[in-house]
Amino acid sequence: MIRPGPVTAVERDAHARAEVTRETFDRPAPAFTEARCAALDGLRTPMRIPRRARLHV
């Protein structure tokens, strides 16, 4: 049995990571229609930061 060297293992790992990253974005892409994107964009609202009282020294 021949074991792969460290370079081969790193290359295989890099290739697998690239494939997984591509698939992560490609799989759900058809589900994001313009109507769904608009609905999701409507959920984004800026967070309100409460005003703090000033401390007088």
C-alpha positions in Angstrom: 0.0 0.0 0.0 1.3 3.4 -0.9 0.4 6.3 1.3 0.0 9.8 -0.1 2.5 12.4 0.8 1.7 15.5 2.7 1.4 17.6 -0.4 -1.1 15.2 -2.0 -3.2 15.3 1.2 -3.1 19.1 1.3 -4.1 19.3 -2.4 -7.0 16.8 -1.8 -8.1 18.8 1.2 -8.0 22.1 -0.7 -10.0 20.6 -3.6 -12.6 19.1 -1.2 -13.0 22.5 0.6 -13.4 24.3 -2.7 -16.0 21.9 -3.9 -17.9 22.1 -0.6 -17.8 25.9 -0.7 -19.1 26.0 -4.3 -21.9 23.5 -3.4 -22.9 25.5 -0.3 -23.8 28.4 -2.5 -25.0 26.6 -5.6 -27.6 24.3 -3.8 -29.9 27.0 -2.3 -29.5 29.4 -5.2 -32.6 28.3 -7.1 -34.7 28.9 -4.0 -33.9 32.6 -3.9 -36.4 34.0 -6.3 -36.8 37.8 -6.5 -40.0 37.7 -4.4 -38.3 35.6 -1.7 -35.2 37.9 -1.7 -37.5 40.9 -1.3 -39.3 39.2 1.6 -36.0 38.4 3.3 -34.7 41.9 2.7 -37.8 43.2 4.4 -36.8 41.3 7.6 -33.6 43.3 7.9 -34.1 46.2 10.1 -31.3 48.2 11.9 -31.0 47.5 15.6 -31.9 50.4 17.8 -29.3 51.3 20.3 -30.9 52.8 23.5 -29.5 56.1 24.5 -27.6 56.0 27.7 -27.9 58.7 30.4 -24.8 60.9 30.7 -22.9 60.5 33.9 -22.2 63.9 35.4 -19.1 64.1 37.4 
